[in-house]
């Protein structure tokens, strides 16, 4: 009987404790606007290859959506 009482107490206290922790951490979740600087994309293939063309195409699309420059580096 004592075990059941402790289990009920745990199930009553745990949600309250979780809500208190969520409220305390809400301020820590505020962040600056992302991205705050340029984005870098690394392409492992040489310039002019099919993969590099696709990477540059998607970089242009990301540039128009993010509003930040997207730099493509071939390495």
N, C-alpha and C positions, 0 to 999 in steps of 0.2 A: 504494500500500500504506500509506503514511503517513497519507493521508486517512482510510482505513478505520479505522486504529488510533485516530485522534483522534475519529472518530464513535462508536466503541465506548466510548471513555473518557467522552465526553459523556453517552451514554445510561446509563452506570453512575453518574456523579456527579450528574446532574440529579435523579433521584428521592431520593437521600440529601439533597441540598440542600433540596428541597421539604419533606421530612419535618422537617428541622431548623427551617425557617422556620415550619411549621405548629405545631410544638411551642413555639416562642418566642412566637407570637402567640396561643396558647390562653388565656393569662391576660388578654389585652386584650379578649377577647370576652365576659367575664363582665359582665353588665349588671344594673341595678336592675330591680325588677318593673315591667312596663309595663301600664297607664299609671300614672304617678306622680301625676298630677293630673287634673282634669276634662277631658273631651273636648268640643271645640266643633265643631258642624256648622253650616255656613252654607248657608241655603236662599235661592236667588235669587228666590223667588216670594213674594207677599204672604201674610200669615197667613190661614188659612182656605181657601186654594186646595187643589186636589187634591194638588199636589206637596208642599205644606207638611204636609198630613195624613199622607202616606206617610213623609216625613222624620221626623215626630214619632213615628210608629209604630215605625220602625226604631231611633230613638233610645231608646225605651223598651226594646226588645229588647236593644240594646247595653248599656244601663244594667244590666239584670238579669244579663247575662253577664260584663261587665267589673267590676262591683262599684264603679264610679266614676260620678259624675253626668255625664250627657251634656246639654250645653246646646245648644239650637237657636236660631240667630240668623237672623232674616229680614232680608235686605238687598236 
